[in-house]
Amino acid sequence: MSAQPHERILQEPPTPDDAPPLADSFTAALDGLSLIEIEEAAGELHRRIAEALRDIGERRADRGGRESPRARVASLVVATELASTLLSSAAAASEIVLSRLEVHPAAIAAVMYAAPTLPALLGRLEQDRRLLASLARAIESRLDEEANSPWGRMPLRRVVTEMSIVRPAKVAMDLDVLAAQGEV
């Protein structure tokens, strides 16, 4: 008996005859979302992040060092700000080179210092989400153009979906697990 398609994906390397990998299907689905749908999903993900951080609380938010809940959200803030800077550059028809600052401890620490409480950090995240959405709307007709981003060359739409949906979803799921554990 031959393996089911989902079992083949887990057990065998893909061949050219196979259907596109799940990641490609997921990416294609995200690329098909309208900006309104992206913004709606992003708002819901940020609400989940806020709820999980409130459950974790100020006292436990710093446990875990660079992997602490506060550091994870601060890294998302830095990444969202990088994406906003990239879209601002595209709106100004200029090209800039940006590094992967969202993984740099100094950038993450600076955001945590600038937003010392969970409400301040969540407020900053919400402002950055809205900034990214506003910039995306401003250059909506150009979102299919490719640009050099800190995450490689990709369409600007992919930057928007990655920073509005994919990254926040990962942070939200991680924080949900930590909040449910009751121990960070």
Secondary structure, DSSP 8 states (H G I E B T S, - for coil): ----HHHHHHHS---TTS---HHHHHHHHHHT--HHHHHHHHHHHHHHHHHHHHHHHHHHTTTTGGGSHHHHHHHHHHHHHHHHHHHHHHHTT-------GGG-HHHHHHHHHHS-SHHHHHHHHHHHHHHHHHHHHHTGGGTTSEEEETTEEEEHHHHHHIIIIIHHHHHHHHHHHHHHHS--
